[in-house]
């Protein structure tokens, strides 16, 4: 009976563990406010602040996964992983959450990610 309960517990634990998605870096920061892509471009006060974005990966660095473009219903943005020494396996079309600091490179805004979760 104990073996049956232990086996059942282990199977349920494995199933539940598989539902959480993939986490890279420090994962999604629960304290970072979730904003839309348009907010990064329209709200100057977000520059230098930590935020979380959610959207689909529409293109990605093919050589070592050091960046990707994330798109939500309001726009798309460059997500830099290299500055935090992160890499991401190829995940085009997947839903992603990325937490990091809003930055600027030349004329474009970006998110320097410290953590990513793939759903």
QUICOR-V934047 format. One record per backbone hydrogen bond with DSSP energy under -0.5 kcal/mol. CO is the residue of the C=O (numbers start at 1). NH is the residue of the N-H. If there is no record, write none. Layout:
co-><CO & CO>
nh-><NH & NH>
//
This chain:
co-><1 & 2 & 3 & 4 & 5 & 6 & 7 & 8 & 9 & 10 & 11 & 12 & 13 & 14 & 15 & 16 & 17 & 22 & 24 & 24 & 28 & 29 & 33 & 33 & 36 & 36 & 37 & 37 & 38 & 39 & 42 & 43 & 44 & 46 & 49 & 50 & 51 & 52 & 53 & 55 & 56 & 56 & 57 & 59 & 61 & 65 & 66 & 66 & 67 & 68 & 68 & 69 & 69 & 70 & 71 & 72 & 75 & 77 & 78 & 78 & 79 & 79 & 80 & 81 & 81 & 82 & 91 & 94 & 95 & 96 & 97 & 98 & 99 & 99 & 100 & 101 & 102 & 103 & 105 & 108 & 109 & 110 & 110 & 111 & 111 & 112 & 114 & 115 & 116 & 117 & 117 & 118>
nh-><5 & 6 & 7 & 8 & 9 & 10 & 11 & 12 & 13 & 14 & 15 & 16 & 17 & 18 & 19 & 19 & 20 & 118 & 27 & 116 & 30 & 32 & 35 & 52 & 39 & 40 & 40 & 41 & 42 & 43 & 44 & 46 & 47 & 49 & 102 & 33 & 100 & 35 & 98 & 96 & 58 & 71 & 93 & 69 & 65 & 88 & 81 & 82 & 61 & 70 & 79 & 58 & 59 & 77 & 56 & 75 & 72 & 70 & 80 & 111 & 68 & 81 & 113 & 84 & 86 & 85 & 94 & 57 & 119 & 55 & 117 & 53 & 114 & 115 & 51 & 112 & 48 & 110 & 108 & 105 & 78 & 103 & 112 & 80 & 113 & 101 & 26 & 99 & 24 & 97 & 119 & 22>
//
